[in-house]
Amino acid sequence: MTAQGNLRLFWEWSMKDGSGANEPTPIVHNGTIFLAKTGNLVQPIDARTGDLIWENRTRPAVWLSPSRHDIHGDHRCRRRSSTTS
């Protein structure tokens, strides 16, 4: 018998939240699967049991407007010219 013959589904987690496609890449650490879902929702799930550990809805990221130097493409460091006498 091959290993594939021993596989079976232990649990499943619904990713449907009504806001369209949701196919996050999970992060797995120490037996916990971390899902970042649409709507800034983070859900860690116990990998063995499929139980939700906690849930947190974060605020959207705030993007600061670029500085004046960035707008004009002047953000690189300029090397001072050296003059020799």
C-alpha positions in Angstrom: 0.0 0.0 0.0 1.3 3.5 -0.9 1.3 6.6 1.3 -1.4 8.1 -0.9 -3.8 5.4 0.1 -3.5 6.5 3.7 -4.5 10.1 3.1 -7.8 11.4 4.4 -9.4 14.7 5.1 -9.3 15.6 8.9 -10.9 19.1 8.8 -11.7 21.9 6.4 -11.9 25.7 6.7 -14.3 27.8 4.7 -12.7 30.8 3.0 -15.9 32.2 1.6 -16.6 35.7 2.9 -18.7 37.2 0.2 -16.0 39.5 -1.1 -14.8 37.6 -4.1 -11.8 35.3 -4.6 -9.8 34.5 -1.5 -6.8 32.3 -1.9 -4.2 33.4 0.7 -0.8 31.7 1.1 -0.8 30.4 4.6 2.1 30.8 7.0 2.7 27.7 9.2 4.6 27.9 12.4 4.7 25.4 15.4 1.5 23.7 14.4 -0.4 26.9 13.7 -1.7 27.9 10.3 -2.0 31.7 9.9 -4.4 33.0 7.3 -4.6 36.5 6.1 -8.1 36.9 4.6 -9.8 39.7 2.7 -11.0 42.6 4.8 -7.7 42.7 6.8 -8.7 39.6 8.8 -6.0 37.4 10.4 -7.0 34.0 11.6 -4.6 31.5 13.3 -5.9 27.9 13.1 -4.7 24.8 15.0 -3.2 22.7 12.2 -4.1 19.4 14.0 -7.7 20.1 15.0 -8.8 22.9 12.6 -10.0 25.0 15.6 -9.8 28.8 15.3 -7.4 30.1 17.9 -8.3 33.8 17.7 -9.3 36.3 15.1 -8.2 39.9 14.5 -9.4 42.5 12.0 -6.7 45.0 11.4 -7.0 48.5 10.0 -6.0 49.0 6.4 -2.4 50.1 5.9 -1.9 53.9 5.7 0.2 55.0 2.8 1.9 58.3 3.5 2.3 60.7 0.6 5.8 60.8 -0.7 8.2 63.6 0.3 9.0 66.4 -2.0 12.3 64.8 -3.0 10.6 61.6 -4.0 8.1 63.4 -6.2 10.9 65.0 -8.2 13.0 61.9 -8.3 15.7 63.5 -6.1 15.7 60.8 -3.5 19.1 59.3 -4.3 22.2 60.3 -2.3 24.4 62.5 -4.4 28.1 62.2 -4.2 29.8 65.5 -3.6 32.3 66.5 -6.2 35.8 66.9 -4.9 37.9 69.7 -6.2 41.6 69.6 -6.2 43.7 72.7 -6.2 
